[in-house]
Structures are given as structure tokens and as C-alpha cells.
Amino acid sequence: MSYFKNFMKANRAYVDLHGTAHLPIKPKTKVAIVTCMDSRLHVAPALGLALGDAHILRNAGGRVTEDMIRSLVISQQQMGTREVVVLHHTDCGAQTFTNPEFACHLENVLGVDVKGQDFLPFTDVEESVREDMELLRKSPLIPDDVEISGGVYDVDTGRIHEVL
């Protein structure tokens, strides 16, 4: 059975807490956060964010991809964000494979040839944050005056440390 029924039940309780106030479409802090889809990383409470405070963009590994940049351009040019935080985390699933072995796995399991596809794995989490910050700084679609910061969230303690 799908877990969706449980989500719907939980949502009824959430609606009671949510209230009916209409929040502005633009994020209050003018910040967009690029982070991982990992279920152990609960971004809003970890950063003290409330509903409507920031855009939170997630994918596997929290990597800066063309689609992340597309979302950031919309966030900045249409929604007024002026800062980007790249937030990766310890014990990431993107650290558990290489492109060649994952391509082989997909060919064996799905019968699909994805050789040459970059799934953006990494070994050093701090270096992955630096790489992604540099991609943003070099992108012609991200203005030079947009502040770019980075950090690593520790999944065991909840502590975030800055990456320079």
C-alpha cells in the first residue's frame, strides 16, 4: 500500500496549524539554497527558516546542474533572491558510487546504456561544495553581485560548518 494515505492524514493536521494568511511569492530572506534530497537533511529547521523565508532547491547530491541554474535564474530574476547557499552533507549517497560502476548497474538492472552520463558522484564533500560554488560564480546567468556561500551539514549532529 502507498504511503500517500498517511501523508494525506498528516496534511489534515498540518492545515490546522498552517492558517490562511497569504504569504508573498518572493522569499523573505532573498536566499536560495541548493541542497541534497537526502531525507536526513531537514533544511528549514536546521537553518532557522520559516514558511516563505527561502527557496530550497534539491537534487541528488545537492549538485549545481543546468536545471539548478535554471531554477536559480528564475529565483533571482523573477523572485528577487540575491544570495545562494550551497549546502551539501556528510554520508551522502553520491559518495557511494562512481559513474562507470553506476552505468554498469543501470545496464544490468534496467537494460539501459548510460555510459558517458555524469551522475555527479564525489568523494570529498567539502571539495564538491567548492566546485559547485565555483560553477555558480562562473555562470554568466548568475550576476556577480549575488552572494554565494557554502557549507556542510553533519547528518549525525545537525551542525553545519562553512566551506570557504
Secondary structure, 3 states (H helix, E strand, C coil): CCCHHHHHHHHHHHHHHHCCCCCCCCCCCCEEEEEECCCCCCHHHHHCCCCCCEEEEEEHHHCCCHHHHHHHHHHHHHHCCCEEEEEEECCCHHHCCCHHHHHHHHHHHHCCCCCCCCCCCCCCHHHHHHHHHHHHHHCCCCCCCCEEEEEEECCCCCCEEECC
